[in-house]
Amino acid sequence: MTQVAEAKPAVNINDDYCSRCSICGSLCPYDAITRDHENDKMILDIEKCQVCGICASACPARAIDTIYYDRDSLLNYLRKVKPNYKSDTLVVMCKGSAPDFSQVGKLFGVNDFVPLSVPCVGRISEELLLAMLAEGIKKIDILACDEDYCRFHRGSPLTGRRVMALNYMLSQLGYGKDTITMKRNSLKVKVDKDLCIACGNCVFYCPYDAPKLESEGGISFDLDACRGCGLCVSLCPAFALDLENWERDKISDLLPKLIAEMKPPKILVFRCQWAVYPPLNGDVSPNVRAIELPCSGRVEAIHVLEALQNGADGVMVIACSEDDCKQEGVSAKAEHVVAKIKGQLEQIGLGERLGFGSVSPRYEGQAEEAIKQFRQKIETIGTKGKS
Amino acid sequence: MIVTVLKPLDEILESISPYKKILIAGCDGCTQPPRGMREVKTLKQLLELAGKLKNKKFEFKLTSVVKQCDTVLTKSTIKPYVEDIDAVLSLACGAGPQTVAEVFPDLPVIPAQNSHFVGIDDREGGTMFDSCSSCGDCVLALTGAVCPITRCAKGLLNGACGGAREGKCELDPERDCAWELIYKRLERLGQLDRLKEFRPPRNYQKKAWKVAP
């Protein structure tokens, strides 16, 4: 595992602006913000913080800074990309509820729209939604995760209340009462019962008791219990399971396209979308392309091997630490999956071309540093000898 | 189930090197995890990557048999490929390649697995261990369902031998003493009097090599 030095915290409370109202502390899903009773300051324990941004979105004094998807960067993004679209409809989507915008047409009935994907819509404040309307947006559609599926527990419910209150206020100002709409969507396992061999692997590995092995007819899933981590999908020995929107074939189709875009050394990264928050319009390295997954549990050995077969010089899996995993302990199991395939690659002299890094977005640049170290290693062993 | 371990990839590569068109045949049967289509595809990818480094090019076809030790299932699954392959690489236990050989006498078949034992899959403990020797004369009713033939290193019928230390076998300190397990189990069941029964030497002629269903 790559060890990464501590860097700048991603969330900061600016004590000069803080009014000690403690709304942040009451909303934080992780009890990371508490009041220090000795000096009456609000204290952020960055080690507990999961960087959801709910505190920053709720702070009435704008005293909380976050380096990802803050108010200014989201507005700047909107101003920059809006002229590229004919539409004045904005679709704001939690990336946990869909990996791309392909479902938006079906869910909201819009085909042309300005897309904005964020890690949790709970970081979008009422004030920011109004500022977006002031930028010329006429309609905002928000796609959040189901409430009990929200990776940050409070982001989706909070956004529901915000939308309700804002629509009420906007209708009083003469706007249509559906100026802001919100829908919820969660991605779940798909089962092909014809392929199931009733081995019980999914029953054993699922952290949520979603699969049940029937005495007749193989497996059945309680989809309300499924939280879409994809671990069962990645381990099913018969390919009987797949994950909505992160289908096996979809990832297989994406791999060669991404690898063809890169310059050597070509580093393909499979990353948990909660371990890394890539900047909006960030610079893209010519050597690195990433496939975002709902959890490192969705990393499949066959995709790692496909990447190497398609010309990647190195493959890296970026996961959350076991303590930070938004799914129950799945990242630790993913590490085992990666270790197993690495062991097999070692047998044929390609072990070093698979890397595993455990990072968190709570410090700036951890993932970038892990990828940089891996890339340097790949450069020393060279790009020849395979592909 | 039958516990198998994938052979070293070098050995597999060496065994298949005389052939070009190879059918990799998995088995969805009793191994845990099953050596089904995922294992088949993963092995194909690994062999292609390894082959490329050694300038060896194979043409793989992939399939998985519901139960490779079943002549009917193996015949129907593999038959459509037979005309177009040079050999079969089997991911089943030792019974699988032999079944393929029975059904297709002219087709070379290569094992990709080493078969170790009929075992218990302790999922939570993360291990699988030897538990049945298929001896043909089951004594589990007398021993609290712990097999002394298999799990006692000496295969004693009238244990314990006296060599165990802190519940572990004197021959392998990692291994539980089967007779201590038997004693504890019978104690829980209130059947310790079973230990007073003398068990005469076993009749190994009872072990069958062939059975009609």
Chai-1 contact restraints between the chains, C-beta under 6 A:
chainA,res_idxA,chainB,res_idxB,connection_type,confidence,min_distance_angstrom,max_distance_angstrom,comment,restraint_id
A,I197,B,D28,contact,1.0,0.0,6.0,A-B,restraint_1
A,I197,B,P34,contact,1.0,0.0,6.0,A-B,restraint_2
A,C199,B,P34,contact,1.0,0.0,6.0,A-B,restraint_3
A,F204,B,R123,contact,1.0,0.0,6.0,A-B,restraint_4
A,P237,B,P33,contact,1.0,0.0,6.0,A-B,restraint_5
A,P237,B,P34,contact,1.0,0.0,6.0,A-B,restraint_6
A,P237,B,G36,contact,1.0,0.0,6.0,A-B,restraint_7
A,P237,B,R38,contact,1.0,0.0,6.0,A-B,restraint_8
A,A238,B,G36,contact,1.0,0.0,6.0,A-B,restraint_9
A,A238,B,M37,contact,1.0,0.0,6.0,A-B,restraint_10
A,F239,B,M37,contact,1.0,0.0,6.0,A-B,restraint_11
A,A301,B,T42,contact,1.0,0.0,6.0,A-B,restraint_12
A,I302,B,K41,contact,1.0,0.0,6.0,A-B,restraint_13
A,I302,B,T42,contact,1.0,0.0,6.0,A-B,restraint_14
A,L305,B,Q45,contact,1.0,0.0,6.0,A-B,restraint_15
A,L308,B,L49,contact,1.0,0.0,6.0,A-B,restraint_16
A,Q344,B,L46,contact,1.0,0.0,6.0,A-B,restraint_17
A,Q347,B,L9,contact,1.0,0.0,6.0,A-B,restraint_18
A,I348,B,L9,contact,1.0,0.0,6.0,A-B,restraint_19
A,I348,B,A50,contact,1.0,0.0,6.0,A-B,restraint_20
